[in-house]
Amino acid sequence: MSRIALFPGSFDPFTNGHLDVVRRGTTLFDKVIVAIGNNSSKQRYLPVEQMVEMISGVFHDEPRVEICSFKGLTAEYAREVGANYLLRGLRNTTDFEYENTIAQANRHVNPNLETVFLITSPVLAAISSTIIREIHRFGGDVTDFVPFPLPAAGS
């Protein structure tokens, strides 16, 4: 039986912290699916299709990493793609509180789904998509925080 992990998120944008979690995840799982979800409570900064393309470019030489987008419940999508694990990164205790609640709900929806938390590498712990969006929106340099160039703000 293949160990498939789903790494879901809005990835708006995908950061070096996310990259670190995926790379470390490939040492634990046979396949990692980076799944860009549609979070109904968030307005996107970058289009999903563009993010799928950009992340795919980062992992073009890694056959065990797949990039896709999805709508609906994460736990249901995991079942659909055959993933029995959710991969999540934790930067701090606040992340844990939030992620633990989500993990319990996902397990209720899909009892075969196990959430695996990876502690963010210390050098990347301060990176968040929200902060990167704000820096980028106002013309700041975000090249140290993302694995690819972001399109010009407002494009």
C-alpha positions as CSV (number, residue, x, y, z in Angstrom):
1,M,0.0,0.0,0.0
2,S,1.4,3.3,-1.1
3,R,1.7,6.1,1.6
4,I,0.1,9.1,-0.1
5,A,0.0,12.5,1.8
6,L,-2.1,15.4,0.9
7,F,-0.6,18.8,1.7
8,P,-3.6,21.1,1.4
9,G,-3.6,24.9,1.6
10,S,-4.4,28.1,-0.1
11,F,-0.7,28.7,-0.9
12,D,-1.3,32.3,-1.7
13,P,1.6,32.4,-2.3
14,F,3.5,29.2,-1.9
15,T,6.5,30.0,0.4
16,N,9.9,28.6,1.1
17,G,8.3,27.3,4.3
18,H,5.8,25.3,2.3
19,L,8.7,24.1,0.0
20,D,10.5,22.8,3.1
21,V,7.5,20.9,4.3
22,V,7.0,19.2,0.9
23,R,10.7,18.3,0.6
24,R,10.7,16.8,4.1
25,G,7.4,15.1,3.4
26,T,8.9,13.2,0.5
27,T,11.3,11.5,2.9
28,L,8.2,10.2,4.8
29,F,5.7,9.4,2.1
30,D,5.8,7.7,-1.3
31,K,3.8,10.6,-2.8
32,V,3.0,14.1,-1.7
33,I,0.0,15.9,-3.4
34,V,0.2,19.7,-3.0
35,A,-3.5,20.6,-3.2
36,I,-4.6,24.2,-3.5
37,G,-8.0,24.5,-2.0
38,N,-10.6,27.1,-2.3
39,N,-11.0,28.7,1.1
40,S,-14.4,30.4,1.1
41,S,-13.4,32.8,3.8
42,K,-10.4,34.2,1.9
43,Q,-10.1,36.4,-1.2
44,R,-7.1,35.2,-3.3
45,Y,-4.2,37.4,-4.1
46,L,-2.9,35.2,-7.0
47,P,-5.1,33.0,-9.2
48,V,-5.2,29.3,-8.3
49,E,-4.3,28.3,-11.9
50,Q,-1.2,30.5,-11.8
51,M,-0.1,29.1,-8.5
52,V,-0.5,25.5,-9.7
53,E,1.7,26.3,-12.7
54,M,4.4,28.1,-10.6
55,I,4.5,25.3,-7.9
56,S,4.6,22.6,-10.7
57,G,7.7,24.3,-12.1
58,V,9.5,24.1,-8.7
59,F,8.8,20.3,-8.6
60,H,9.2,19.5,-12.3
61,D,12.0,17.0,-11.5
62,E,10.3,15.4,-8.5
63,P,8.0,12.6,-9.8
64,R,6.7,11.9,-6.2
65,V,5.2,15.4,-5.9
66,E,2.0,16.2,-7.7
67,I,0.3,19.7,-7.8
68,C,-3.4,20.2,-8.2
69,S,-6.3,22.3,-7.1
70,F,-9.6,21.2,-5.5
71,K,-12.9,22.5,-4.2
72,G,-14.9,21.1,-1.3
73,L,-13.9,19.4,1.9
74,T,-10.2,18.5,2.3
75,A,-11.1,15.2,4.0
76,E,-13.3,14.2,1.1
77,Y,-10.7,15.2,-1.5
78,A,-8.1,13.1,0.4
79,R,-10.4,10.1,0.1
80,E,-10.9,10.8,-3.7
81,V,-7.1,10.9,-4.4
82,G,-6.3,7.9,-2.1
83,A,-4.4,9.9,0.5
84,N,-4.6,8.5,4.0
85,Y,-2.4,11.3,5.4
86,L,-2.7,15.0,5.7
87,L,0.7,16.8,5.8
88,R,0.7,20.1,7.8
89,G,3.5,22.4,8.8
90,L,3.6,24.1,12.2
91,R,5.4,27.4,12.9
92,N,4.3,27.9,16.5
93,T,1.8,26.9,19.2
94,T,-0.9,29.1,17.6
95,D,-0.6,27.1,14.4
96,F,-0.9,23.9,16.5
97,E,-4.2,25.0,18.2
98,Y,-5.7,25.9,14.8
99,E,-4.4,22.8,13.0
100,N,-5.4,20.4,15.8
101,T,-9.0,21.6,15.5
102,I,-9.0,21.1,11.8
103,A,-7.4,17.7,12.1
104,Q,-10.1,16.5,14.5
105,A,-12.8,17.7,12.1
106,N,-11.1,16.0,9.1
107,R,-10.8,12.8,11.1
108,H,-14.6,12.9,11.8
109,V,-15.4,13.3,8.1
110,N,-12.8,10.7,7.0
111,P,-11.9,8.3,9.8
112,N,-9.0,6.8,7.8
113,L,-7.2,10.2,7.5
114,E,-4.2,10.7,9.8
115,T,-2.7,14.2,10.1
116,V,1.0,14.4,10.3
117,F,2.6,17.7,11.6
118,L,6.1,18.8,10.7
119,I,7.7,21.5,12.8
120,T,8.9,24.3,10.5
121,S,12.6,24.7,10.2
122,P,13.6,27.6,12.5
123,V,15.0,29.8,9.8
124,L,11.7,29.7,8.0
125,A,9.3,30.0,11.0
126,A,8.7,33.7,10.5
127,I,7.5,33.3,6.9
128,S,3.8,33.5,6.3
129,S,1.8,34.0,3.1
130,T,0.0,36.9,4.6
131,I,3.1,38.8,5.4
132,I,4.6,38.0,1.9
133,R,1.4,39.3,0.2
134,E,1.6,42.6,2.1
135,I,5.2,43.1,1.3
136,H,4.6,42.2,-2.4
137,R,1.4,44.3,-2.7
138,F,3.4,47.4,-1.7
139,G,6.3,46.7,-4.0
140,G,8.7,45.1,-1.5
141,D,11.2,42.4,-2.4
142,V,10.0,38.9,-1.4
143,T,12.6,36.9,-3.2
144,D,14.0,35.5,0.1
145,F,10.6,34.1,1.0
146,V,9.3,32.4,-2.1
147,P,10.9,29.7,-4.4
148,F,10.0,31.6,-7.7
149,P,9.5,35.2,-8.8
150,L,6.0,36.5,-8.2
151,P,4.2,38.5,-10.9
152,A,4.1,42.2,-10.5
153,A,1.6,43.3,-7.9
154,G,-1.9,43.9,-9.4
155,S,-1.2,41.7,-12.5
